[in-house]
Amino acid sequence: MNGIELMVRMEQSLEDGMNRGIFPGAAVSLMRKGAPTLTTVKGKTGAGEDAPQVDAQTLYDMASLTKVMVTLPLVLLSVQSGKLSLFDSLLTHVPQLGEGQDTERKSQIKIVHLLTHTSGLPAWRPYFLIGQGRADYIQLMKEERLESNPGSHVVYSDLGFMLLGFVLERIWDEELDVLATRLLFQPSGMKNTCYLPLQHKSLAISGIAQTENGNGFEQNMAQNYLASLASSDPSKGTEWTEKLAHFKWRQGVICGTVHDCNAHYGLGGISGHAGLFSTIRDTERYMDIWTSQKAPVYIDPLLRSLATRSHTDFSAQRRGLGWIASSTGGSLDQLAAGSTGGDLVSERAYGHTGFTGTSIWTDPLREATVITLTNRVHPVASPLIGSWRIAHHNQLWNGIELVDASGERGSNP
């Protein structure tokens, strides 16, 4: 399929999402062989009539893409530099976690468990109701019991990547945003990628995509969690419910501060699990690290391979290090679990999503990467993003020819 036809498909897919009210605007890039090939932008940064149009320099809240654009590469660079091993015990770097609940099982958590979401830590907690800063969060995690033995189950956990961020800050003796800028963003020419964008006056951006009107989604999550806590731990439930009743939530449309509540309220906007802002152009530059042999930031090919293939074939979720491995490369249960990258990604594909509506998917057998930035949480979080993502990727992958295992090109099936 030629570039014009692919561009039409990209535009039609974005128009479909906008017409269905999933997001007010978006930017999509198709990269081939590590280089940007096609980019299209549609719509506006917000629902209001005066909201700016989206363009290639619109800044997006990347949400959980922070995990694979900051935390994962910094961990791998730390391994290369000898500052860290994937097989280090978490307690080696955060010994305070060994002083509270479930210490024997916590002593079994290794860095690789955090990266693969197999640490046994819960998915999420509204720690921002109780704690402020790294020390408070570690204290709260110290009292948390694991939900499973490390290495036995996959539970996608924000807590695990918060801890990885804390580990990185300790071993490098630098704040996470400073470290990411020095080791990743500056060498890669990612001049418009940062945490806390409202504090960066030099950004060459056209606007910032708006996110939720208030924090209603996580407010509901907090209420549901505290309802369950009231029955399992009444005294703790009473304390946390009191905090929730008097909590000062953001009012109005969020724009330029991180949408995620733990990152914003609890961790000063800077965390290993969320907080990053970037543009479509800078995200292309970042993906050079994974798709180009000439990237200015070098990650050893063996580490890249380790990161992008599944290590959790015991689970319906196929998890690499940070990245999600394609469900098409797994068992029937894994295939049935589906993939946000669509039905047509190869067994070697990998990607990740962000709650705000962002995603990256790379398919080595097509030598292609699709980067999609939307703000589907504006003005409220749309539940239709999941089905739209699958259809969106299916339309694009179907227009990109395969490369077989020997490296020879073949026509689409």
Beta strands, then each sheet from edge to edge (+ up, - down):
strand 1: 25-32
strand 2: 35-43
strand 3: 58-61
strand 4: 207-208
strand 5: 277-278
strand 6: 324-325
strand 7: 350-354
strand 8: 358-363
strand 9: 368-374
strand 10: 402-403
strand 11: 409-410
sheet 1: 2+ 1- 9+ 8- 7+ 6-
sheet 2: 4+ 3+ 5-
sheet 3: 10+ 11-
end
